[in-house]
C-alpha cells in the first residue's frame, strides 16, 4: 500500500517519535506506546484506522507469546517446589571459598531461566530475584548486583536451547532452527564468564557465611536439595529429546504443551503448591513481555502496511560495505529500545540477507546477540529495569552504567563472530 501523505522516511521518524512521546512524555506502558505509534503511522500514511491489521499484528507473535507464557509457568513451578532456592543455597555454600567458581555458578543460575524461556525477564524475576539479596549481603553493591543479573539474563536469553530472536530471524528467511547450539554457546558463554568476573569477583574475594547470611541460606534450604526435585527438568528433556530423536508426529506436542507437562510434574515433588496461584503469578510476571510482543507485532504490521519496513530493509541493504559493521553494531541494539524481538525481526532479517556470503547460522546467532543488547536500551530496558527491581535499586540508570563495558564487549564480540563467520562455522562442524 502506498503512502498518500508522508514519504517512508518521514513516516519512520514520525512512528519512532510517537513511540518516544508515548513512553517518555505520556508515561504509557511500552506496549501501549507501541500501539500509539502504530495508529499514528497508519493514520499519517492515509490508511485510516486499520483495525484488521492492528489485530493481526497483535497476534503475529502468538507462537512466541505461548512459549514464553508456558515456559514462565514451568519456571515458577520449579521455583515453587523449592528446587531453585535449594540449588542457589547449595552453590553458595559449595563455592564460598572459591570466588571465581562462585561468580560463574551464580551467573549460570541467572542464565538458566532465559535458556529455558527465551526471555531475559524470566532470568531477572526468578533466579535473579533469589540470588540478589544473597549477593547484597555478601557485600556486592546493589547496582553491580543488578548489572550482573541483567547481563546474565540477556546471555541466557540468547543461549541455547531456546533463542527466540534467532527463531524470529530464521522465520524471516525460511531457515529452520537447527544447528544453532554450538554457535550460540560461543556467542554467550565467554561473555557470561567475563561479565561475571568483571562485575562480581572484586567483591566476592572474601566471603563469610555467618550471621544474617547463614539465616538467609537456612531459609532458602527449607526444602533439602535432592534428586527428585530435578524431575521437572528431566521430564522436559525427555519430551524435547524424544520429539527430536524419533521425529514422530505423535511426539510433536509443541513447546507450550511440553512446558506445561513438565510444570505439572513439579507438583509431585518438593513443597505443596496451588496450580492456579502458580499460573497466575507466572502470567502476571510475564505480562509486560507479552504485552510488548503484541505491541511490537502491531508496530511491525503497520510498518509493513505503510512501506516503512521496506524502506528500512532497503536502507540496510544499501549501506556501503565499509559502514556495514558499525551500522549493525549501533542500529540493532538501539532499535532494541522498541524491543529486542522487534530488532531481530525488522533489522536482523535484512542484515542476514546483506551477508549471504557468510555462514547464515553463525551470522544469525551473532545478530541475535546484538539484538539482545536491546534489553538494556531505555525506555524499555527490560533486563535493566527488572534487575533493578529485584535488587531494590531505585535508579535503573545506575545499573545501566555498570552494563556499559560488558555491553560494548558484547557488541564487539558479536561483530567479530560475523566477520569470522565462515572460519567459525568450519571449526564448529
C-alpha positions in Angstrom: 0.0 0.0 0.0 1.4 3.4 -0.9 1.6 6.4 1.3 -0.7 9.2 0.4 0.7 12.0 2.6 4.1 11.1 4.0 7.2 9.5 2.4 8.5 6.4 4.1 11.5 8.1 5.7 9.3 10.8 7.3 6.9 8.1 8.4 9.7 6.2 10.1 10.7 9.3 12.0 7.0 10.0 12.9 6.4 6.5 14.2 9.6 6.4 16.3 8.8 9.9 17.6 5.3 8.9 18.6 6.7 5.9 20.4 9.2 8.1 22.3 6.4 10.6 23.1 4.2 7.9 24.5 6.9 6.2 26.5 8.7 9.2 28.0 6.3 12.1 28.0 2.9 10.4 28.4 4.5 7.6 30.6 2.4 5.0 28.9 3.4 1.3 29.2 5.7 0.3 26.4 3.1 -1.9 24.8 0.6 1.0 24.7 3.3 3.3 23.4 3.9 0.9 20.5 0.2 0.8 19.8 0.0 4.6 19.8 2.9 4.7 17.3 1.2 2.1 15.1 -2.0 4.1 15.0 -0.2 7.4 14.3 1.8 5.8 11.4 -1.3 4.2 9.9 -3.3 7.4 10.0 -0.5 9.6 8.7 0.0 7.2 5.8 -3.6 7.6 4.7 -4.6 4.1 5.7 -7.0 5.4 8.3 -7.5 3.2 11.4 -6.8 -0.3 10.0 -8.3 -2.4 12.8 -7.8 -5.7 10.9 -4.0 -5.0 10.6 -3.7 -3.9 14.2 -5.4 -7.1 15.5 -3.5 -9.3 13.0 -0.2 -7.7 14.2 -1.2 -8.3 17.9 -1.2 -12.0 17.2 1.8 -12.0 14.9 4.0 -13.4 17.7 1.4 -15.7 19.1 3.7 -18.8 19.0 6.4 -16.8 20.8 3.8 -15.5 23.4 2.6 -19.0 24.1 6.2 -20.3 24.5 7.1 -17.5 27.0 3.9 -17.8 28.9 4.1 -21.6 29.5 7.8 -21.5 30.0 7.3 -19.0 32.7 4.7 -21.3 34.3 7.3 -24.0 34.2 10.0 -21.8 35.9 7.5 -20.7 38.6 6.6 -24.3 39.3 10.3 -25.2 39.6 10.8 -22.3 41.9 7.7 -23.1 43.9 8.7 -26.7 44.6 11.9 -25.4 46.2 14.5 -26.5 43.7 15.8 -23.1 42.7 16.1 -21.9 46.4 17.9 -25.1 47.5 20.2 -25.1 44.4 21.2 -21.5 45.0 21.9 -22.2 48.7 24.0 -25.2 47.7 26.0 -23.3 45.2 26.8 -20.5 47.7 27.9 -23.0 50.4 29.8 -25.1 48.0 31.8 -22.3 46.4 32.0 -19.7 49.1 35.8 -20.2 49.4 36.3 -20.3 45.7 35.2 -16.8 44.5 35.8 -17.5 40.7 33.6 -20.6 40.8 31.1 -18.8 42.9 30.8 -15.9 40.3 30.4 -18.4 37.5 27.9 -20.6 39.2 25.7 -17.6 40.2 25.8 -16.4 36.6 24.8 -19.8 35.3 21.8 -19.8 37.7 20.7 -16.4 36.4 21.1 -17.6 32.8 19.1 -20.8 33.3 15.6 -19.4 33.1 16.4 -17.4 30.0 17.9 -20.5 28.4 14.6 -22.3 29.0 12.1 -19.5 28.3 14.0 -17.3 25.7 13.2 -14.2 27.8 15.6 -12.1 29.9 12.7 -11.2 32.1 12.4 -14.7 33.4 16.1 -14.7 34.5 15.6 -11.5 36.4 12.4 -12.4 38.1 13.2 -16.0 39.1 16.8 -16.9 39.9 17.8 -13.3 39.7 15.4 -12.5 42.5 16.8 -15.4 44.5 20.5 -14.5 44.3 20.1 -10.7 44.6 19.6 -10.5 48.4 22.4 -13.0 48.9 24.9 -11.1 46.8 23.9 -7.8 48.5 24.6 -9.4 51.9 27.9 -10.7 50.7 29.0 -7.1 50.1 28.3 -6.5 46.4 26.8 -3.0 45.7 23.2 -3.2 44.6 23.8 -1.5 41.3 26.5 -4.1 40.4 24.3 -7.0 41.5 21.6 -5.7 39.3 24.0 -5.2 36.4 25.3 -8.8 36.8 21.8 -10.1 36.8 20.8 -8.1 33.8 23.8 -9.2 31.7 23.4 -12.9 32.8 19.7 -12.8 31.9 20.5 -11.4 28.4 23.1 -14.0 27.8 20.6 -16.7 29.0 18.0 -15.3 26.6 20.5 -15.8 23.7 22.0 -19.2 24.8 20.5 -22.5 23.7 18.2 -24.4 23.7 15.6 -21.6 23.3 16.7 -18.4 21.4 13.6 -16.5 20.3 15.5 -13.7 18.4 17.2 -16.4 16.2 13.8 -18.1 15.7 12.4 -14.8 14.5 15.3 -14.1 12.2 15.1 -17.7 10.9 11.3 -17.3 10.2 12.0 -14.3 8.1 14.4 -16.1 5.7 12.9 -19.6 6.0 15.8 -21.0 7.9 15.0 -23.9 10.4 16.1 -23.7 14.0 18.7 -26.4 13.6 22.4 -26.4 14.2 22.5 -23.3 16.4 23.6 -25.0 19.7 27.4 -24.5 19.4 27.3 -21.1 17.7 25.0 -19.7 20.4 27.2 -21.2 23.2 30.2 -19.5 21.6 28.2 -16.3 21.4 27.3 -16.3 25.1 29.4 -18.4 27.4 32.7 -16.5 27.1 30.9 -13.2 27.5 29.0 -14.5 30.6 32.3 -15.6 32.2 33.9 -12.2 31.5 31.0 -10.1 32.7 30.5 -12.1 35.9 34.2 -11.8 36.8 34.2 -8.1 35.9 31.2 -7.2 38.0 31.2 -9.7 40.9 34.7 -11.1 41.5 36.2 -7.9 43.1 33.6 -8.0 45.8 33.5 -11.8 46.5 37.1 -12.5 47.2 36.4 -12.7 51.0 33.1 -14.4 51.7 31.8 -15.2 55.2 28.6 -17.1 55.8 27.9 -16.2 59.4 25.1 -14.0 60.9 22.4 -12.8 58.6 23.9 -14.7 55.6 23.5 -18.0 57.4 19.9 -17.2 58.3 19.2 -16.4 54.6 20.8 -19.7 53.5 18.8 -21.7 56.0 15.6 -20.0 54.8 16.5 -21.0 51.3 17.1 -24.6 52.3 13.6 -25.1 53.6 13.4 -28.0 51.1 16.5 -30.2 51.1 18.3 -30.5 47.8 17.6 -34.0 46.5 17.4 -35.7 43.1 13.6 -35.9 43.0 13.5 -32.1 42.8 15.0 -32.3 39.3 12.1 -34.3 38.0 10.5 -31.3 36.0 13.8 -30.8 34.1 14.1 -34.5 33.4 10.5 -34.6 32.0 11.2 -31.5 29.9 14.4 -33.0 28.5 12.7 -36.3 27.7 9.8 -34.6 25.9 12.1 -32.4 23.9 14.6 -35.1 23.2 12.0 -37.7 22.2 10.5 -35.3 19.6 13.9 -34.6 18.0 15.2 -38.2 18.2 12.2 -40.1 16.9 10.6 -37.4 14.7 7.2 -38.9 15.1 4.0 -36.8 14.7 2.7 -38.4 17.9 5.6 -36.9 19.9 5.4 -33.4 18.3 3.5 -31.9 21.2 4.7 -28.4 20.7 6.9 -26.4 23.2 4.0 -24.9 25.1 2.5 -28.3 25.9 5.9 -29.7 26.7 6.5 -26.9 29.3 3.0 -27.4 30.7 3.5 -31.2 31.2 7.0 -30.6 32.8 5.5 -28.0 35.1 2.8 -30.4 36.2 5.5 -32.9 37.3 6.8 -30.2 39.7 3.7 -30.6 41.8 4.7 -34.2 42.6 7.9 -33.2 44.3 9.1 -30.7 46.9 6.7 -28.2 48.6 3.0 -28.4 48.0 1.7 -25.7 45.6 -1.6 -24.5 44.3 -1.6 -24.8 40.5 -3.9 -21.8 39.9 -1.8 -19.5 42.1 1.4 -20.6 40.4 -0.1 -20.0 36.9 -1.5 -16.6 38.0 1.8 -15.4 39.3 3.7 -16.6 36.3 1.4 -14.9 33.8 1.5 -11.7 35.9 5.3 -11.6 35.8 5.3 -12.4 32.1 2.6 -9.9 31.2 4.9 -6.9 30.5 6.9 -9.0 28.0 3.8 -10.5 26.4 2.2 -7.0 26.1 5.4 -5.7 24.4 5.3 -8.6 21.9 1.8 -7.7 21.0 2.7 -4.0 20.6 5.8 -5.0 18.5 3.5 -7.1 16.3 1.2 -4.1 15.7 4.2 -1.8 15.1 5.8 -4.1 12.6 2.5 -4.8 10.8 1.9 -1.1 10.3 5.5 -0.7 9.2 4.8 -3.3 6.5 1.5 -1.8 5.6 2.8 1.7 5.1 6.1 0.8 3.4 8.3 1.8 6.3 9.6 -1.7 6.8 10.6 -1.9 3.1 12.3 1.4 3.5 14.3 0.2 6.5 15.3 -3.0 4.7 16.4 -1.3 1.6 18.3 1.3 3.6 20.1 -1.5 5.4 21.0 -3.3 2.2 22.2 -0.1 0.7 24.8 0.6 3.4 28.3 0.8 2.0 30.4 -2.3 2.9 32.8 -0.2 4.9 30.0 1.0 7.2 28.0 -2.2 7.4 29.6 -3.4 10.7 29.4 -0.1 12.6 25.7 0.3 11.4 24.9 -3.2 12.7 26.7 -2.7 16.0 24.8 0.6 16.6 21.4 0.2 14.9 20.3 -3.2 16.2 20.9 -2.6 19.9 19.3 0.9 19.5 16.2 -0.5 17.8 16.0 -2.9 20.7 14.8 0.1 22.7 11.5 -0.8 21.0 12.0 -4.5 21.6 14.9 -7.0 21.2 12.4 -9.2 19.3 11.4 -6.3 17.1 15.1 -5.6 16.4 15.6 -9.2 15.3 12.5 -9.0 13.0 13.0 -5.6 11.4 16.8 -5.4 11.2 18.1 -8.9 11.8 16.5 -10.3 8.6 17.8 -7.7 6.1 21.3 -7.8 7.6 21.4 -11.6 7.2 20.4 -11.1 3.6 23.1 -8.5 3.2 25.7 -11.1 4.4 24.7 -14.0 2.3 28.3 -14.8 1.6 28.8 -15.8 5.2 27.6 -18.8 7.2 23.9 -17.9 8.0 23.7 -19.8 11.2 26.7 -18.1 12.8 25.6 -14.7 11.4 22.0 -15.1 12.7 23.3 -16.1 16.2 25.6 -13.1 16.3 22.8 -10.8 15.2 20.5 -12.3 17.9 23.3 -11.4 20.4 23.3 -7.8 19.2 19.5 -7.7 19.4 19.7 -9.0 23.0 21.5 -5.8 24.0 18.2 -4.0 23.2 17.0 -5.2 26.7 19.5 -2.6 28.1 18.3 0.3 26.0 15.9 2.9 27.5 13.0 3.3 27.7 12.1 -0.4 27.6 15.4 -1.7 29.1 13.6 -4.8 30.3 16.6 -6.5 31.8 17.9 -3.3 33.5 14.5 -2.3 34.9 13.6 -5.8 36.3 17.1 -6.4 37.6 17.0 -3.0 39.4 13.5 -4.0 40.8 14.7 -7.3 42.3 17.7 -5.6 44.0 15.6 -2.6 45.3 17.8 -0.2 43.3 15.6 2.8 42.6 17.6 4.4 39.8 18.0 1.8 37.0 20.3 4.2 35.1 22.9 3.3 37.8 22.5 -0.3 36.7 22.9 0.6 33.1 26.1 2.5 33.7 27.7 -0.7 35.1 26.5 -2.5 32.0 28.3 -0.2 29.5 31.6 -2.1 29.5 30.1 -5.6 29.2 27.6 -4.3 26.6 30.4 -2.8 24.4 32.4 -6.0 24.7 29.3 -8.0 23.7 28.7 -5.8 20.6 32.3 -6.2 19.5 32.2 -10.0 20.2 29.0 -10.3 18.0 30.6 -8.2 15.2 33.7 -10.3 15.4 31.7 -13.5 15.1 30.0 -12.1 11.9 33.4 -11.1 10.4 34.8 -14.6 11.1 31.5 -16.5 10.4 32.9 -18.9 7.8 36.0 -19.9 9.8 33.9 -20.3 13.0 31.4 -22.5 11.1 34.2 -24.7 9.8 35.7 -25.0 13.3 32.4 -25.9 14.9 31.4 -28.6 12.4 
